Amino acid sequence: MRNDFTNKAVLITGGTKGIGLATGLAFARNGAHLYLTHRWSSADEDEVRGKFAAIGALEPAIIEADVSVDEETDALLEIIKKDHDCIEVFISNVSVVQPASGVESYRKRSMLKSIEYSAWPFVSYLQHMKKAFAKLPRYVVGLSSDGADNYFAHYEYVSTSKIVMETLCRYLTYHLRDEDIRLNILRTRNVLTDAVDEIFGPNYVKFMAERAGEEYFLYPEEIGNAVLALCSGMLDALNGQMILVDKGMAFADTVSRTLENELEKKTEQDQ
Amino acid sequence: MILNDFHGKAVLITGATKGLGLAIGKAFGAEGAHVYLTHRWGSADEDEIRAAFAEIDAPEPAIIEADASNLKETRALLETVHKDHDAVEVFVSNVSFAAVNHEGLDGLDKRSLFKSLEYSTWPFVCHVQEVKKLFGRYPRYTLGTSCDGPDTFYPGYDYVGVSKAVMETFCKYLAKHVFEEERAVVNILRSRPVSTESLVATFGEDYEPFLRKLYGDDYFIDVEQVGEAVLALCSGLLDAMNGQVVLLDKGVAFQDNLMRLFDQREQFGLG
C-alpha cells in the first residue's frame, strides 16, 4: 500500500518558498519529479535547485505560471506532458489575498479576486488536467488554515477563499467518486516561514513564543511531511476531509490558557 | 517513507485480537514492532493470530487477557510490558463495549450510560495515566479509535455516540497536557462502517447487504486501511498533528443522505 514516487510527476503551485517548497522537498526525497510554480519571477531558482541537489533529489522544474490565467495553466501542463503521461499528485498551495480592515473596507471585488487566486485554481487545474492528460491525479491536497473557524485579524478574504476551496473539495469527492482520486485539505496555522515577519511585523514571533510557547511553532518541513503522509498510500481511505495540523494549538489558544500561564510565571517568580 | 523505526518498540492495543484492533496490530507488526494485543474473557484464537503475524514476518505478538475497565488488570498488563520495554511507543485504545438502545427516551438509563463510559471511554484516559506512572513517561503516540456516531444518527447507537464524544473531548485536553510536558501526541481516528464481526453484532445480519445495495460497495472500508491509517498517524510524518479527530471514510459521510439517493434513484432502482 506504500506508494513509490520514483519519477512520478508532482505539481505544487506556489512551490518555490515556504510550505510549497518544503512539500516539494518531501516528495523529492522519495524520488518524485517536482514541478514548482511561482509568479512574477519571485523564485530564486538557483537557491531552490541547490536545496534539491543537497538531498540528492531529481532537479525540479521551476515554472512561472499565474494560477488565475487559463492559458498559463495550459502551457504549464503541456510542459509536464512532455515527460509524463499523468500527474500523480497535485498540491494547490497558492494563496493571494488582500488584507481587510473592518466592515467599511469590504469590497466585493477584493473578495472575488481572492477567491479567484486562492480557491478556484483547486478546481480549474483539475479541469485542465483532465483535458490535457485525460486522467486526473491520484492525490489532490489543498493547503488551508483554520481561519474560517477562528477570528484572525485582517483575515476575512483568506478565510472566505479557503472555505470556498474546502467546500468545493468536498463536493468534488462526490462528483469524482468513481475515479481513482482522493481530495483532502490540510489546514495549518502558526507556521514559521520567511513570510511571517513580512506579514505580521518583527515582534510577532517573539510575542507568540512568549505566550503560546515555542513548542507550538510549526515548521514548513513538518507540513511537507504531513502532505506526504496524505499521499503515501497509508491514508488512501481518507477522502474529502479537512485535517488540522497545528500541534494542538487551536484548541489551547484561549485567553484562559494565557492567563493560566501568566499566573504560573508569577508564582515561579514569587518563589 | 515511514520515518520512525518500530523495531523492538512496544505497541499496546486494547481489544486487539479481532477486527480493527488486530489489523492495527498487524500494521505495526509488519514494521517490526513488538505488539501487545489485549482481549477479554478468552475471546481470542491465539494460534490463528500468531500464524497471521508469522505470515507477514512480524515478531510474535504478546496476547494478553486484560479487562480494560479493570485497574488491577491494566496495571498487571503494563507490568508485563515493562519487563521487556522501558517505554510504550504507541498506545491504541480500541476497546469499546457499549449498551444498545432501541427503546427511545424510555430506554435510556444512567447505569447503561456509565457502564458504556467505563468500558469505552475511561480506558483511554486510564491507560495513559498508568503508563506515565509505571514508565515515567507517556506513550509517544496515543490513539483512540472512534466513529462518527457523535455527529450522525445510527439506530441504537446512543451510548456509543456519547462514549466516543467523551473520549474525543478527553483527547483534546490530554493532547494539550502531554504535548506541553513531553511533546507526546494524542489523536483520534474515526472510521465509518468497517465490515467486522462487531458490525453484525451491533446492527444485525441485514445491515451490511442493505447498505451495499443502497450505497454501493464503497460504503465500507477494509480493516487493513484502518491499520495503515493508524500507522501513518504514528509514522513520524504526522508528528505535528495533535489533539485531532480524523475521519477515515472515503468521503462517504458527506454524501450519505436522502438527497444523494434521490439524485441517484434510477441507478439504485428506486424510481
Contacts between the chains, C-beta under 8 A, distances in Angstrom:
chain1	res1	chain2	res2	distance
A	1	B	224	7.6
A	1	B	228	5.4
A	2	B	1	5.7
A	2	B	2	8.0
A	3	B	1	7.6
A	30	B	1	6.0
A	170	B	251	7.5
A	170	B	254	5.3
A	173	B	251	3.9
A	173	B	254	6.6
A	173	B	255	7.5
A	174	B	251	7.3
A	174	B	254	7.2
A	174	B	255	5.1
A	174	B	260	7.4
A	177	B	218	7.1
A	177	B	251	7.3
A	177	B	255	7.4
A	188	B	240	7.9
A	213	B	180	6.9
A	215	B	179	6.9
A	215	B	180	6.7
A	215	B	183	6.6
A	218	B	240	5.6
A	222	B	239	6.7
A	222	B	240	3.9
A	223	B	240	7.0
A	225	B	3	7.3
A	225	B	236	7.4
A	225	B	237	4.3
A	225	B	238	7.2
A	225	B	239	7.5
A	225	B	240	7.7
A	226	B	237	6.4
A	226	B	238	5.4
A	226	B	240	6.2
A	226	B	241	6.6
A	228	B	1	7.1
A	228	B	237	5.7
A	229	B	232	5.1
A	229	B	235	6.5
A	229	B	237	3.7
A	229	B	238	5.0
A	232	B	1	5.4
A	232	B	232	6.3
A	232	B	235	7.8
A	232	B	237	6.9
A	233	B	228	7.4
A	234	B	228	4.4
A	234	B	229	6.3
A	234	B	231	5.8
A	234	B	232	3.6
A	234	B	235	7.0
A	235	B	228	7.3
A	235	B	229	5.4
A	235	B	232	5.1
A	235	B	248	7.6
A	236	B	225	6.4
A	236	B	228	7.5
A	237	B	191	7.8
A	237	B	221	4.7
A	237	B	222	7.8
A	237	B	225	4.0
A	237	B	226	7.4
A	237	B	229	6.4
A	237	B	248	4.9
A	237	B	249	7.2
A	237	B	250	5.3
A	238	B	229	6.9
A	238	B	246	7.3
A	238	B	247	7.9
A	238	B	248	5.6
A	238	B	250	7.9
A	239	B	249	7.4
A	239	B	250	4.9
A	239	B	251	3.6
A	240	B	251	3.6
A	240	B	254	5.2
A	241	B	246	6.8
A	241	B	247	5.7
A	241	B	251	7.7
A	243	B	241	7.1
A	243	B	244	6.8
A	243	B	246	6.1
A	244	B	241	7.6
A	244	B	244	5.6
A	245	B	238	7.1
A	245	B	240	4.9
A	245	B	241	4.8
A	245	B	244	7.8
A	246	B	240	7.4
A	246	B	241	7.9
A	246	B	242	7.5
A	247	B	179	6.3
A	247	B	240	5.5
A	247	B	241	7.8
A	247	B	242	4.9
A	248	B	172	7.3
A	248	B	175	4.4
A	248	B	176	5.7
A	248	B	179	5.4
A	248	B	185	7.7
A	248	B	242	3.7
A	248	B	243	3.6
A	248	B	244	7.8
A	251	B	172	4.9
A	251	B	175	7.1
A	251	B	176	6.5
A	251	B	243	5.2
A	252	B	176	4.7
